[in-house]
């Protein structure tokens, strides 16, 4: 009998209208914005601390550690309206992947990504759309340079 009850419940109309459900979900996400921004800030601080320990030459263990710091917050930034930070985090993860696969080392490229994350956290808004796109474009160029080297070595 339980299966029939469940089926009947599933066929019974009810619940919130879609527009109201979306409105409530958006309001609920808005209450999380402060916590999201704080978490992103802490993640960027951890990435900066990791970069401060960066060895002078290729170290796969370091790259694994850095990836472990910067990959978990991917997606969190988009929830609080900071999609550009997600793009920058993806770019840094791509860079780390490319450095690992080629055995190349570029401390400055990693540092630039972390500095860009800090900048984006404090400036991303509609008033700074051009600046944000310029930062993301620069990061893409850095990652793509190493992507090309990884493809050439494959």
Beta strands, then each sheet from edge to edge (+ up, - down):
end
